[in-house]
Amino acid sequence: MILVIPDVHGRDFWREPCSHLDRYSHVVFLGDYVDPYGFEDIDLGDAFDGFNDIVALAESHPDKVTLLLGNHDLHYIDGFNGRSSRYSSFMAEEIGPILEQKRGLFHLACQIGDTLFTHAGCTQGWIDEANNRYHELQLQFTAPSIDSLLDSNTGRKALMMVSDTRGGWFRHGSCVWADVSEHLDVESPMPQVFGHTMQALRNHDTGKPEFRNEVVRQQWRWMMLDCARAFELDEADPFNYTRIPNPKIDTPS
């Protein structure tokens, strides 16, 4: 069984599931560890402490826990642009050095069985556009090829490809920037699991977020799980999954 932790953004919903690591063969964090949303009232110090705890978890279980990078992590690494409106100078001073010093802990993609895990999902359109624009890349739809993008300036440029859906000017967003809408009606070459497009609406009366459920498109072979809950996935069939309730947003039945 695989435990998947979608976008954290300073939340603590990952802690209880990760206290039972013996239940799982793999644990995959989908990235975006910091930069809390303002309407969730999460303290930056608490978000930083949570990030440190996640890093410690991966260090103590290197063969089980995989930490993926999201767009809100990359902009704290030297050489990346595209800072979001929630970029924090405090986080840059504290987290940037950790991301650099512990680079080996972090990845852009991983594959478990036949399933590809990235932060925002990978499309063939992005692969083709990146290769056409940056000829030396020879990017492929595989976890090792995607993961190698951090190793070169050209690869980093490909990672910063953002479509107009997210305010960019490329036709396709990268594996850390693609909006879920870019995956609609597009069959993936392999099953994929990703996050990035938060499934929440702001309640105009309370100002608090109301989280919706995951988005699963089995006919197009992908799952988008950014809804502040953890998930258990069957390694042989990722579409056979269980949503783990988050006590802060789920009312007990």
HUGI-V258764 format. One record per helix or strand of 2 or more residues. SS is the DSSP state (@ for helix, = for strand). FROM is the first residue (numbers start at 0). LEN is the number of residues. If there is no record, write none. Layout:
SS | FROM | LEN
SS | FROM | LEN
This chain:
= | 1 | 4
@ | 13 | 5
@ | 20 | 3
= | 25 | 4
@ | 37 | 3
@ | 43 | 17
= | 64 | 4
@ | 70 | 4
@ | 88 | 13
@ | 102 | 3
= | 105 | 2
= | 108 | 4
= | 114 | 4
@ | 123 | 10
@ | 142 | 9
@ | 152 | 7
@ | 163 | 3
@ | 179 | 4
= | 191 | 3
= | 199 | 3
= | 208 | 3
= | 214 | 3
@ | 217 | 3
= | 221 | 3
= | 229 | 4
= | 240 | 4
